[in-house]
Amino acid sequence: MAFLRLLDRPDSGMETGPRMNDRWTLSGPHHLEVEIRKSRFRARVAPADNVDAAMVFLEQASDTTANHNCWAYRIGQAYRFSDDGEPGGSAGKPILQAIEGQQLDGVVAVVTRWFGGIKLGVGGLIRAYASTAAECLRQAPHVPIIATQRVRFRVGYPELPLLKARTLEWHLRIDDEAFGPGDVTLTVNVALAHMEQLEHLLADLTRGASTLHRLNTDPA
């Protein structure tokens, strides 16, 4: 089964925001501070491969001296958000919508607020939390999410260097190498877009003696 895997290197272009109809995640954490009607808002965002990683970041990014630490994450089909004492629907959900509005996945965001003495009202809070999270996400470095498949195959020792040379070009990540007396059994993740090329290369290198075996995996 195909699943989503994050690239190990950031987008090389100058554009840092997501592009239309693509899915992206963050290559690293980012933060932003703004003042809105005397209240101080601090957004912190980061990539998260799983819910446990998101919760660890939430704990680290929250500030106990603040009035509110509102947050949201989207990781595949899993998502959660919290208003942390702000009026219902005024903070956590707008943060989540900021994540989704930029076609981001595998991302967690925390927006901390220090109250400055002027009430913003529900509408003002929605705009403040949404805009702070969205701007922080726009500034953060992005990488595309690549659909991959986990496969296993055998290859002779003379052919191994050529396969490894294609690792970066084809987004092929080697998970395991089992060395035998005459060949190596590789377990790799390869971008679906390059699956056919890998099959052809393997057939040519081994004269058809080795084939790809697709391994069932759970979504990442």
C-alpha positions as CSV (number, residue, x, y, z in Angstrom):
1,M,0.0,0.0,0.0
2,A,1.1,3.5,-0.8
3,F,1.7,5.8,2.2
4,L,3.0,9.3,2.8
5,R,6.6,9.9,3.7
6,L,8.4,13.2,4.3
7,L,11.3,14.2,2.2
8,D,14.6,14.4,4.1
9,R,15.7,17.6,2.4
10,P,13.9,21.0,2.1
11,D,12.5,22.4,-1.0
12,S,15.4,24.0,-3.0
13,G,13.3,26.8,-4.5
14,M,12.9,30.3,-3.1
15,E,9.2,29.8,-2.4
16,T,8.5,28.9,1.2
17,G,4.7,28.6,1.1
18,P,2.7,25.6,-0.2
19,R,1.7,25.4,-3.8
20,M,-1.8,24.8,-5.1
21,N,-3.0,21.2,-5.2
22,D,0.2,19.9,-3.5
23,R,0.6,18.6,0.0
24,W,3.3,19.8,2.2
25,T,4.8,19.6,5.7
26,L,7.4,21.6,7.6
27,S,11.1,20.8,7.4
28,G,11.7,22.3,10.9
29,P,10.2,24.5,13.7
30,H,9.4,28.2,13.4
31,H,8.1,30.9,15.6
32,L,6.5,34.3,15.3
33,E,5.4,37.0,17.8
34,V,2.8,39.8,17.1
35,E,0.9,42.3,19.2
36,I,-2.8,42.7,18.6
37,R,-4.7,45.3,20.6
38,K,-2.1,45.1,23.5
39,S,-2.3,41.3,23.7
40,R,0.9,39.5,22.8
41,F,0.5,36.4,20.6
42,R,3.3,33.9,20.0
43,A,3.0,31.1,17.5
44,R,5.2,28.1,17.4
45,V,4.9,25.5,14.7
46,A,6.8,22.3,13.9
47,P,6.6,19.0,11.9
48,A,5.2,16.0,13.7
49,D,5.4,12.4,12.4
50,N,2.9,11.1,14.9
51,V,0.6,12.1,17.7
52,D,3.1,11.4,20.5
53,A,5.6,13.8,18.8
54,A,2.9,16.5,18.5
55,M,2.1,16.2,22.2
56,V,5.7,16.5,23.2
57,F,6.0,19.7,21.2
58,L,2.8,21.1,22.7
59,E,4.2,20.6,26.2
60,Q,7.6,22.2,25.3
61,A,6.0,25.1,23.4
62,S,3.4,26.0,26.0
63,D,4.2,28.8,28.5
64,T,2.7,28.5,32.0
65,T,3.0,32.2,32.6
66,A,0.6,32.9,29.7
67,N,-3.1,33.3,29.9
68,H,-3.8,30.7,27.1
69,N,-1.9,28.1,25.1
70,C,-4.2,27.2,22.3
71,W,-3.1,24.5,19.8
72,A,-4.0,22.2,16.9
73,Y,-2.4,19.4,14.9
74,R,-3.1,17.6,11.7
75,I,-1.3,14.2,11.1
76,G,-2.9,12.3,8.3
77,Q,-6.5,11.5,9.4
78,A,-5.7,12.4,13.0
79,Y,-6.4,15.9,14.2
80,R,-7.1,17.7,17.5
81,F,-7.4,21.3,18.7
82,S,-7.8,23.1,22.0
83,D,-9.1,26.6,23.0
84,D,-7.4,26.3,26.4
85,G,-9.9,28.5,28.2
86,E,-10.7,30.9,25.3
87,P,-14.4,31.0,24.1
88,G,-15.4,27.8,22.3
89,G,-14.3,27.8,18.7
90,S,-12.3,31.0,18.9
91,A,-8.8,29.6,19.0
92,G,-8.1,25.9,18.4
93,K,-10.3,25.5,15.4
94,P,-9.0,28.6,13.6
95,I,-5.4,27.3,14.1
96,L,-6.4,24.0,12.6
97,Q,-8.0,25.7,9.7
98,A,-4.8,27.7,9.2
99,I,-2.9,24.4,8.9
100,E,-5.4,22.9,6.5
101,G,-5.8,26.1,4.5
102,Q,-2.1,25.8,3.4
103,Q,-2.4,22.1,2.5
104,L,-0.1,21.1,5.3
105,D,0.0,17.7,7.0
106,G,2.1,16.3,9.8
107,V,2.1,19.7,11.5
108,V,1.5,20.9,15.0
109,A,0.9,24.6,16.0
110,V,0.7,26.4,19.4
111,V,-0.4,30.0,19.7
112,T,0.2,31.4,23.2
113,R,-1.6,34.6,24.3
114,W,-0.7,37.1,27.1
115,F,-3.8,39.2,27.7
116,G,-3.1,42.9,27.4
117,G,-6.2,44.3,29.0
118,I,-8.4,44.8,26.0
119,K,-11.1,42.2,25.2
120,L,-11.1,41.2,21.5
121,G,-14.5,39.5,21.4
122,V,-15.1,36.1,19.8
123,G,-14.7,37.4,16.2
124,G,-11.5,39.3,17.1
125,L,-10.0,36.2,18.8
126,I,-10.8,34.0,15.7
127,R,-9.0,36.5,13.5
128,A,-6.1,36.9,15.9
129,Y,-5.4,33.2,16.4
130,A,-6.0,32.4,12.7
131,S,-3.8,35.1,11.3
132,T,-1.0,34.5,13.8
133,A,-0.9,30.8,13.1
134,A,-1.2,31.3,9.3
135,E,1.6,33.9,9.1
136,C,3.9,31.7,11.1
137,L,3.1,28.7,8.9
138,R,3.7,30.8,5.7
139,Q,7.1,31.8,7.0
140,A,8.2,28.3,8.1
141,P,10.3,26.2,5.6
142,H,8.2,23.7,3.7
143,V,8.9,20.4,2.1
144,P,6.6,18.3,-0.2
145,I,5.0,15.1,1.0
146,I,5.9,12.2,-1.3
147,A,3.8,9.1,-1.7
148,T,6.0,6.0,-1.3
149,Q,5.9,2.2,-1.3
150,R,7.9,-0.1,0.9
151,V,9.5,-2.9,-1.2
152,R,12.0,-5.7,-0.9
153,F,14.3,-7.2,-3.5
154,R,17.7,-8.9,-4.0
155,V,20.7,-7.5,-5.9
156,G,24.3,-8.7,-6.4
157,Y,27.2,-6.9,-4.8
158,P,28.5,-5.4,-8.1
159,E,25.1,-3.8,-8.8
160,L,24.7,-2.4,-5.3
161,P,26.6,0.9,-5.8
162,L,24.5,1.8,-8.8
163,L,21.2,1.3,-6.9
164,K,22.5,3.4,-4.0
165,A,23.5,6.2,-6.4
166,R,19.8,6.6,-7.3
167,T,18.8,7.0,-3.6
168,L,18.5,10.8,-3.6
169,E,17.3,11.1,-7.2
170,W,14.4,8.7,-6.7
171,H,13.6,9.4,-3.0
172,L,14.6,5.9,-2.3
173,R,15.4,5.3,1.4
174,I,17.1,2.0,2.4
175,D,15.5,0.7,5.6
176,D,17.4,-2.6,5.9
177,E,20.3,-4.5,4.2
178,A,20.7,-8.2,4.7
179,F,24.0,-9.4,3.4
180,G,24.2,-12.9,2.0
181,P,27.0,-15.0,0.4
182,G,26.2,-13.8,-3.1
183,D,23.8,-10.9,-2.9
184,V,22.1,-8.4,-0.7
185,T,18.4,-8.3,0.2
186,L,17.3,-4.7,0.5
187,T,14.1,-3.3,2.1
188,V,13.5,0.2,0.8
189,N,10.9,3.0,0.5
190,V,10.7,4.4,-3.0
191,A,8.6,7.2,-4.4
192,L,5.6,5.8,-6.3
193,A,6.5,8.1,-9.2
194,H,9.8,6.1,-9.6
195,M,8.5,2.6,-8.9
196,E,8.4,1.7,-12.6
197,Q,11.9,3.0,-13.2
198,L,13.2,1.0,-10.2
199,E,11.5,-2.2,-11.6
200,H,13.1,-1.7,-15.0
201,L,16.5,-1.0,-13.5
202,L,16.4,-4.1,-11.3
203,A,15.3,-6.2,-14.2
204,D,18.2,-4.9,-16.3
205,L,20.8,-5.3,-13.6
206,T,19.8,-8.8,-12.6
207,R,18.7,-9.9,-16.1
208,G,15.2,-10.6,-14.7
209,A,16.4,-12.8,-11.9
210,S,15.2,-10.4,-9.2
211,T,11.8,-8.7,-8.8
212,L,10.2,-6.2,-6.4
213,H,8.0,-7.5,-3.6
214,R,5.6,-4.9,-2.3
215,L,5.2,-4.9,1.5
216,N,2.0,-3.9,3.2
217,T,2.5,-1.0,5.5
218,D,0.3,1.2,7.6
219,P,0.0,4.8,6.7
220,A,2.8,6.9,8.1
